[in-house]
Every structure is written in structure tokens, then in C-alpha cells.
Amino acid sequence: MKFKAAILHRTGEALRIETVDAEPRAPDDVVVRIGATSLCHTDLEVIDGQLPYPLPIVLGHEAAGTIEAVGPAVSGLKQGDRVILSWNPHCGHCFYCTLDQPILCETYLKLGPQAVQFDGTTRLSLGGAPVHHMFYMASFAEYAIVPAQSAIKISPDMPFDRACLIGCGVMTGAGAALKVTRPAPGATVAVIGCGAVGLSAVQGARIAGAGAVIAVDVNPAKLEIAGALGASHGVNPSRDDAVGAIKRLTAGRGADVVIEAAGNEAAFKLAVEAVRPGGQVAWLGKVNVDREVAFRWGSLMGEKRIVRSSYGGARPSIDFPALAQLYLDGRLQLDPYISRRIALAEINDGFAALKRGEVIRSVVVF
């Protein structure tokens, strides 16, 4: 089969819209016609060369669509099913999978940097040469060929442009509250960074029953959105002493839970300073893996529990349909995340806007 895809040939350059050849090869392959796919900062890191991958590559890892075809070994899925795609296929039997930590699956971690599919090969080619897949998905294209476990069936009532957001940012942020930190009813939760991940953490904390949710961001517009989505307080660290503000709101103790979703050194440090003794910190953001981050030792004292979470404790087959239903029930708002709806041909403009900090999410709609 042939279809159009946005291909990165060299870091620092624009993506090119080209026609690729593609063919399912594994018995459990699923062909998905992409309905919508959103632009994430992780994609931008690859474009800018901060996150190295083999090139050429089709990026994109937040997507939803309709199943076009399934391989002979696929069960439980059929043509016409509406699905969200998950970027975390896993073997189910390695050391980490048996510990119920699929995000650390040994096969997943080994093959991921090679930008191939889960059997170690690519499904895409251009002029006879292989084209790589980001995160086992490569969703900046009209179609994606993925392993069956990456195609998660959802309600046919769920719109594609909102469904795609669940596949990464929403799962990571909401899951950090609902599955990783699990704040007690009435607890105070501070969320640092109010992009798509942070806004999802704000909503996850609200759904979990937090008594107060303190949103922290340097962008007043994002703080306003956070307030509309359930944050009870907003703090701008470029104007205020964020630690002092959080402590004033918590009788001097600090927040019970702090969820960091900004991805910079200042946010990591703020998280451990702002949490109370005995409280929990979840780091969701990231910097270059070789970069050192220093902390005031006293900020780490006091029986604080710190965890790094990459996917919000995701069990996609359970969590994606549940999050979609929360949206359909009106308990999880996703519409405010979408700053722009664009065509595939406009993808480079979308990334330029993301780099300038003008959007929460641009969504490519097919």
C-alpha cells in the first residue's frame, strides 16, 4: 500500500510530505487509518536533535483512527473499530513485564532507540530504502501499521481529535494523579507546568477528590485554562515566590503531592522544595539524559517519596477506554487543549508554533 507521510530526513530541517510504501509483515499487524494525530514536544525534540533517532523517520505518537485491516493472528479487533494507539507495546514475559512494569519491557527498551517495529523490522520504505517508526507508531501519516496490542478499542462516539490526546499527554498527566500518586480525598496537589500533561494532572487530581489543586506556570493564559479545568489556585513563579505561595496555602507545610510536568531543572527543584515532609513528588518532564541536575540536600529530606513516571502507570487496554468515557461523561475536558486543527501539509507550521510556545496542542486532522 502507498500513503502520504511527513518524513524527517535531517535534524533541524522541515518534515517533507512524501508517499511511502508500506506493507504489514507480522501476523498481529493492524492497519489503522489515522483520523487525528497531535504534535507533542517529544516529536519536536527529535526534530531539533535533542532526542537522537535513526533517520529518515516518520514521527508522531499521539493518534487515533479506524482499523482498516487486521492480521490473521489478531483477535478482539476488526475492521471499522475506532482505536487509540499506544506507544508502549510490551512482550509480557521479560523480567520487568513479570513485575507489572510494561514501560520497562526489555524488548521495548532495546528496539525503541532503533526506531523499528516490535519485531525489529520496519513497515515503511521510500524508494526501496527503509523509513523508521517513532515509538512503534509513526502516526504523522495517513495510515499506521502497529502491533495489535497498540490498538486500543474505544467508544465509536469518541471524536478522533480528542481521542488522540489520550494516547500520550492525557494518560501521562491524569495517570500521574489517578494511578501513580493517588492523592487522598481532600489532599492538596500542586501541578508544575500547565501544558497538555500538566492540565491532565490538574484534572486527574480533581477527579481523584483533591481538596485543593495549585497550578504553577509562567504563562498566565495557561493558568487561566488550568483554573477552568479545576485548579483552585494559580501561581506564576516568574512573579511570585512559588514555594512560599504553596506553603501559605498549606499551613506552612507544603503540598501533599507535587506533580512536575514542565521538564526543566527549575521545575524539578521546585517540586521537591514545595512538597511537604512525608509527601509525594512525581517527575513527568525530562531534560537531556546526560545533563546533571543539582538539588539542595535539605529539600530531599523529610521522608519525601520521589518517583519518575513516563506514562502515568498506563494499562492502555483498561485506561484509554476509561479516560474516553470520562470525556464522554463530561468529567474530563479535552477541548481546551486543542489550540489548532491543521492538515498534514501544515505540520511544519504547527511545530513552529509549538516551539514558540503559542499552543497547547496542534492536532493534524485527516
C-alpha positions in Angstrom: 0.0 0.0 0.0 1.1 3.6 -0.5 0.2 6.7 1.5 1.4 10.1 2.4 3.6 10.7 5.5 5.6 13.5 7.0 9.3 12.4 7.0 12.2 13.8 8.9 15.4 13.3 6.8 17.8 15.5 8.8 17.6 17.0 12.2 16.9 20.8 12.2 15.1 20.6 8.9 11.5 20.7 8.0 9.5 17.5 7.6 8.7 16.5 4.0 5.4 15.2 2.9 6.1 12.2 0.7 4.5 9.0 -0.5 5.8 5.9 1.3 5.4 2.2 0.5 4.1 0.1 3.4 3.2 -3.5 4.0 2.0 -5.4 7.1 4.5 -8.2 7.8 3.6 -9.8 11.1 0.5 -11.9 11.9 -0.6 -9.5 14.6 -0.2 -6.3 12.5 -3.1 -3.9 12.4 -3.5 -1.3 9.8 -5.1 1.9 11.1 -6.4 4.8 9.0 -5.4 7.8 11.1 -8.2 10.1 12.0 -6.2 12.6 14.0 -2.7 12.9 15.5 -1.3 15.6 17.7 2.1 17.3 17.9 4.0 16.7 21.1 7.2 18.2 22.5 8.9 14.8 22.3 8.4 14.9 18.5 10.0 18.4 18.5 13.0 17.0 20.5 13.7 14.6 17.6 13.4 17.3 15.0 15.8 19.5 16.9 18.3 16.7 17.5 17.9 16.6 21.3 16.5 13.1 21.1 18.5 11.1 18.6 16.8 8.5 16.3 17.8 6.8 13.1 16.8 8.8 10.0 14.8 9.0 7.9 11.9 8.6 10.3 8.1 9.2 10.5 7.4 10.9 13.8 4.1 11.0 15.7 2.9 9.1 18.7 -0.4 10.6 19.8 -3.0 9.2 17.4 -6.5 7.8 17.0 -8.1 6.3 14.0 -10.1 3.4 12.4 -8.9 -0.1 11.8 -8.6 -0.8 8.1 -7.3 -4.4 8.3 -6.0 -6.9 10.8 -3.5 -9.8 10.5 -4.5 -13.4 10.8 -3.3 -13.7 14.5 -5.4 -10.7 15.7 -8.4 -11.3 17.9 -10.7 -8.9 19.5 -10.3 -6.2 16.9 -11.9 -5.9 13.5 -12.2 -3.6 10.5 -14.1 -0.4 11.4 -13.2 -0.4 15.1 -12.3 3.0 16.4 -9.0 2.9 18.3 -6.4 5.0 20.2 -2.8 4.0 19.6 -0.4 3.2 22.4 3.3 3.7 22.1 4.2 1.1 24.7 3.8 -2.4 23.3 5.5 -5.0 25.5 6.5 -8.6 25.5 4.6 -9.7 28.6 7.2 -12.2 29.8 10.6 -10.4 30.4 11.9 -9.5 33.9 10.0 -6.2 34.0 6.8 -7.3 32.4 6.5 -10.0 35.1 6.9 -7.3 37.7 3.9 -5.5 36.1 6.2 -2.7 34.7 5.5 -2.8 31.0 7.0 0.6 30.5 10.4 -1.0 31.3 9.9 -4.0 29.0 13.3 -5.2 27.8 12.2 -5.7 24.2 10.5 -2.3 24.2 13.6 -0.6 25.5 16.0 -2.5 23.2 14.1 -1.8 20.0 12.8 1.7 20.7 16.1 3.5 20.0 16.3 1.6 16.7 13.0 3.1 15.6 11.7 -0.2 14.2 8.5 -2.1 14.9 8.2 -4.6 17.7 9.6 -7.5 15.6 12.7 -5.5 14.9 11.9 -4.5 11.3 10.3 -1.5 9.6 7.0 -1.5 7.7 7.7 1.7 5.8 10.1 2.4 2.8 10.8 5.2 0.4 12.4 4.4 -2.9 13.2 1.0 -1.6 15.1 2.3 1.5 13.7 1.7 5.0 11.9 4.5 6.8 11.9 4.3 10.6 9.0 4.5 13.0 8.9 6.7 16.1 7.7 4.9 19.2 6.4 1.9 17.2 3.8 4.1 15.7 4.8 6.7 13.1 1.5 8.5 13.1 2.3 11.6 11.1 0.9 9.7 8.1 -2.4 8.8 6.6 -2.0 5.2 7.9 -0.1 3.4 10.7 0.8 -0.2 10.9 1.1 -1.3 14.5 1.1 -4.4 16.7 -2.4 -5.4 17.8 -1.7 -4.6 21.4 -1.0 -1.0 20.4 -4.6 -0.5 19.0 -7.0 0.1 21.9 -10.6 -0.1 21.0 -12.8 2.8 22.3 -16.4 4.0 22.0 -17.4 5.0 18.5 -18.8 8.2 20.0 -15.3 9.5 20.9 -14.1 12.2 18.4 -10.7 11.4 16.9 -9.2 14.9 17.6 -9.8 14.5 21.3 -9.2 10.7 21.4 -5.7 11.1 20.1 -4.7 13.3 23.1 -5.4 10.4 25.4 -2.6 8.3 23.9 0.3 10.2 25.5 -0.2 13.6 27.2 -3.5 12.9 28.9 -2.6 9.4 30.0 0.7 10.6 31.4 -0.8 13.6 33.3 -4.1 12.1 34.5 -2.4 8.8 35.3 0.2 10.6 37.5 -2.7 11.6 39.8 -5.1 8.8 39.4 -2.6 5.9 39.3 0.9 6.9 40.4 0.5 9.3 43.4 -3.2 8.7 44.2 -3.8 11.7 46.5 -6.1 11.1 49.4 -9.5 12.8 49.3 -9.1 16.4 50.4 -5.4 16.4 49.8 -3.5 19.4 48.3 -1.9 18.8 44.9 0.4 21.2 43.2 1.0 20.8 39.5 4.1 22.5 37.9 3.7 23.2 34.2 0.3 23.5 32.5 0.7 22.1 29.1 -1.3 19.1 28.0 0.4 16.8 30.5 0.0 19.3 33.4 -3.6 20.2 32.6 -4.3 16.5 32.6 -2.7 16.1 36.0 -4.8 19.0 37.3 -8.0 17.2 36.1 -6.8 13.9 37.4 -6.2 15.4 40.8 -9.7 16.9 40.7 -11.3 13.6 39.7 -9.4 11.9 42.5 -11.0 14.2 45.0 -8.2 16.6 45.9 -9.3 19.4 48.2 -7.1 22.0 46.5 -5.2 21.9 43.2 -2.5 24.5 42.8 -1.4 25.2 39.2 2.1 26.6 38.6 3.1 28.1 35.3 4.9 31.2 34.0 2.2 31.6 31.3 -0.9 33.5 32.6 -3.1 32.1 29.8 -2.2 28.5 30.8 -3.0 29.3 34.4 -6.4 30.6 33.3 -7.1 27.3 31.4 -6.0 25.4 34.5 -8.5 27.3 36.6 -11.3 26.5 34.2 -10.3 22.8 34.4 -10.4 22.5 38.2 -7.3 24.3 39.7 -8.4 26.2 42.8 -5.3 28.4 42.8 -2.7 29.6 40.3 0.9 30.6 41.0 3.2 32.3 38.5 6.8 31.7 39.6 8.1 34.5 37.3 6.1 36.9 39.5 5.8 35.2 42.9 7.8 33.0 45.3 6.2 29.7 44.3 7.4 27.7 47.3 6.2 30.5 49.6 2.8 30.7 47.9 2.3 26.9 48.1 3.3 26.9 51.8 0.9 29.8 52.6 -1.9 27.7 51.1 -1.0 24.7 53.2 -0.5 26.0 56.7 3.3 26.2 56.1 3.7 22.5 55.4 3.8 22.3 51.6 1.7 20.3 49.2 0.8 16.7 49.9 1.5 15.8 46.3 3.5 17.7 43.7 3.3 16.6 40.1 6.0 18.1 37.9 5.1 18.5 34.2 7.4 21.3 32.9 10.6 19.4 32.1 13.3 21.7 33.2 15.8 21.9 36.1 14.0 24.7 37.9 10.7 22.7 37.9 12.5 19.6 39.3 13.9 21.7 42.1 10.7 23.5 42.8 8.9 20.1 43.1 11.0 18.9 46.0 11.0 22.2 47.7 7.2 22.6 47.5 6.2 19.2 48.8 5.6 18.7 52.5 7.7 16.3 54.6 6.2 12.8 54.0 4.6 13.9 50.8 5.0 12.6 47.2 6.7 14.0 44.1 6.1 12.7 40.6 8.5 13.9 37.9 6.9 13.6 34.5 9.1 16.0 32.5 12.6 15.4 31.3 15.9 17.0 30.2 18.7 15.6 28.2 19.6 12.2 29.7 23.3 13.2 30.1 22.5 16.5 31.9 23.2 16.7 35.6 20.6 18.3 37.9 21.6 19.5 41.4 19.4 19.8 44.4 19.7 21.4 47.8 20.2 18.3 50.0 17.7 19.6 52.6 15.0 19.7 50.0 15.2 16.0 49.7 15.0 15.3 53.4 11.8 14.6 55.5 10.7 11.2 54.2 9.7 12.5 50.9 8.9 10.0 48.2 10.0 10.8 44.7 9.1 8.8 41.5 9.8 9.3 37.8 6.8 8.4 35.7 6.8 8.2 31.9 3.3 7.1 31.1 1.2 7.6 34.1 1.2 3.9 35.2 -0.7 3.2 31.9 -2.5 0.0 31.3 -3.8 1.2 27.9 -6.4 -1.5 27.3 -8.1 -0.5 30.6 -7.2 3.2 30.9 -7.7 4.5 27.4 -11.4 3.5 27.2 -11.9 4.7 30.8 -10.5 8.1 30.0 -12.5 8.3 26.8 -15.6 7.6 28.8 -14.7 10.2 31.4 -14.7 12.7 28.4 -18.0 11.5 27.1 -19.5 11.8 30.6 -18.3 15.4 30.9 -15.9 14.7 33.7 -12.7 15.1 31.7 -12.4 18.1 29.5 -10.1 17.9 26.4 -11.5 20.5 24.0 -9.4 23.4 25.7 -6.2 21.5 24.8 -6.7 21.9 21.1 -5.2 25.2 20.0 -5.2 24.5 16.3 -6.6 21.9 13.9 -4.3 21.6 10.9 -3.8 19.5 7.8 -0.8 17.2 7.4 0.7 19.7 4.9 0.7 22.3 7.7 2.7 20.2 10.1 5.9 22.3 10.0 3.9 25.5 10.8 2.4 23.5 13.7 5.8 22.7 15.1 7.0 26.2 14.7 4.0 27.4 16.8 4.8 24.7 19.4 8.4 25.8 19.6 7.3 29.4 20.1 5.0 28.3 23.0 1.9 29.5 21.3 -0.1 26.3 21.6 -1.0 23.5 24.0 -1.7 21.0 21.2 -1.9 21.3 17.4 -3.9 18.4 16.0 -3.5 17.1 12.5 -7.0 16.1 11.3 -7.4 13.8 8.2 
